[in-house]
Amino acid sequence: MHSKKFSDFLTDPPLNLAGRHRVEKMDCIDCHRGIDLKGKLIITYEELKNTGKYFIGRFVEPEGLNHDFQNINCRICHQRYKRGSNFHNLSSHQGSLPVLCIKCHIVHLKKNEKEIFFLNRTKVLQVCAQCHPRVGKNIKETF
């Protein structure tokens, strides 16, 4: 299962953020393990469902996750946001911000979407526009 994603994961230099995590000696399960009870139950359910479909010949590679990948999965390692980041240094963007990390930091990018820090500008601006409707007209070239 996931042969294309796994192939991209192993590519050097990394093609995506997942591959970048491999460089830091992490495996898929380090992020996809479920941190709290809810996360563990979701992951276990998805694994059992996909494995069952695989063995009966009905598995189709998912285009994405069937559930939200919560920020707690990222914050286990990334306890502090990177200093120098215009977004992360704003106090209004810290704490209980309703934006999921993976909405901007897209882990399994398509090869032609690779941009600086694995951020896709179009997707980041869409996230910003949720709270800042005129962001596209006023934002500086910060990334």
C-alpha positions as CSV (number, residue, x, y, z in Angstrom):
1,M,0.0,0.0,0.0
2,H,1.0,3.6,-0.5
3,S,3.8,2.7,-2.9
4,K,4.0,6.1,-4.6
5,K,3.9,8.0,-1.3
6,F,6.6,5.7,0.1
7,S,8.7,6.1,-3.0
8,D,8.5,9.9,-2.7
9,F,9.4,9.5,1.0
10,L,12.6,7.8,0.2
11,T,13.8,10.2,-2.5
12,D,17.0,12.2,-1.8
13,P,16.9,15.1,-1.8
14,P,13.4,15.1,-0.3
15,L,10.5,15.8,-2.7
16,N,8.1,16.6,0.1
17,L,7.8,17.4,3.8
18,A,7.3,13.7,4.6
19,G,10.7,13.0,3.0
20,R,12.2,15.9,4.9
21,H,11.1,14.2,8.1
22,R,12.8,11.0,6.9
23,V,16.1,12.9,6.7
24,E,15.6,13.6,10.4
25,K,15.4,9.8,11.0
26,M,11.6,9.6,11.3
27,D,9.3,7.0,9.8
28,C,5.7,7.3,8.7
29,I,4.4,6.0,12.0
30,D,6.1,8.8,13.9
31,C,3.5,11.2,12.6
32,H,0.7,8.7,11.7
33,R,0.4,7.1,15.1
34,G,-2.4,9.0,16.9
35,I,-1.3,10.9,19.9
36,D,-4.4,10.9,22.1
37,L,-7.0,8.1,22.5
38,K,-9.2,9.6,19.8
39,G,-6.3,9.8,17.4
40,K,-5.2,6.2,18.2
41,L,-8.8,4.9,17.6
42,I,-9.1,6.8,14.3
43,I,-5.7,5.4,13.0
44,T,-6.6,1.9,14.2
45,Y,-9.9,2.0,12.4
46,E,-8.3,3.4,9.1
47,E,-5.6,0.8,9.2
48,L,-8.0,-2.1,9.7
49,K,-10.4,-0.8,7.0
50,N,-7.6,-0.3,4.5
51,T,-5.9,-3.6,5.3
52,G,-9.2,-5.5,4.9
53,K,-9.9,-3.7,1.6
54,Y,-6.4,-4.6,0.4
55,F,-6.8,-8.3,1.1
56,I,-10.1,-8.6,-0.6
57,G,-8.9,-6.6,-3.7
58,R,-10.9,-3.5,-3.1
59,F,-8.2,-1.1,-1.9
60,V,-7.9,2.2,-3.7
61,E,-5.0,4.5,-2.7
62,P,-6.6,7.4,-0.8
63,E,-6.0,10.9,-2.2
64,G,-5.7,12.2,1.3
65,L,-6.7,11.6,4.9
66,N,-10.2,10.7,5.8
67,H,-9.9,12.7,9.0
68,D,-8.3,15.9,10.2
69,F,-4.7,15.5,11.1
70,Q,-4.6,17.5,14.4
71,N,-1.9,19.9,15.3
72,I,-1.0,17.8,18.4
73,N,0.6,15.4,16.0
74,C,3.0,18.1,14.9
75,R,3.5,19.8,18.2
76,I,4.9,16.6,19.8
77,C,8.2,17.5,18.0
78,H,7.6,21.1,17.0
79,Q,6.8,22.5,20.4
80,R,7.8,26.0,19.4
81,Y,7.2,27.5,16.1
82,K,10.3,28.4,14.1
83,R,11.7,31.8,15.1
84,G,11.8,34.4,12.4
85,S,8.6,33.2,10.8
86,N,6.3,36.2,10.2
87,F,3.2,34.0,10.8
88,H,4.3,32.1,13.8
89,N,5.7,35.1,15.7
90,L,2.3,36.9,15.8
91,S,0.7,36.4,19.2
92,S,-2.7,36.3,17.6
93,H,-1.6,33.2,15.6
94,Q,-0.5,31.2,18.6
95,G,-2.5,29.1,21.1
96,S,-5.9,28.1,19.9
97,L,-5.7,29.2,16.3
98,P,-8.3,27.3,14.3
99,V,-5.8,26.5,11.5
100,L,-4.4,23.1,11.1
101,C,-0.6,23.0,10.5
102,I,-1.1,20.7,7.5
103,K,-3.3,23.3,5.7
104,C,-0.2,25.3,5.1
105,H,2.6,22.8,5.5
106,I,1.4,20.2,3.0
107,V,3.2,16.9,3.8
108,H,2.7,14.9,0.6
109,L,3.0,17.6,-2.1
110,K,2.9,16.7,-5.7
111,K,6.4,17.1,-7.2
112,N,5.6,20.3,-9.1
113,E,4.1,21.9,-6.0
114,K,7.4,22.0,-4.0
115,E,8.1,25.5,-2.7
116,I,10.1,27.0,0.1
117,F,9.6,25.2,3.4
118,F,7.1,22.9,1.5
119,L,4.5,25.7,1.6
120,N,2.3,26.1,-1.5
121,R,1.7,29.9,-1.8
122,T,-1.8,29.5,-3.2
123,K,-2.9,27.2,-0.4
124,V,-1.4,29.4,2.3
125,L,-3.2,32.4,0.9
126,Q,-6.5,30.5,0.9
127,V,-5.9,29.7,4.6
128,C,-5.0,33.3,5.4
129,A,-8.1,34.5,3.6
130,Q,-10.3,32.6,6.1
131,C,-9.7,35.4,8.6
132,H,-8.2,38.1,6.4
133,P,-10.4,38.5,3.3
134,R,-8.2,41.0,1.5
135,V,-5.0,39.1,2.1
136,G,-4.3,38.5,-1.5
137,K,-4.2,42.3,-2.2
138,N,-2.1,43.3,0.8
139,I,0.3,40.5,1.7
140,K,4.0,41.0,1.2
141,E,6.2,38.5,-0.6
142,T,7.2,36.8,2.7
143,F,7.8,33.4,1.4
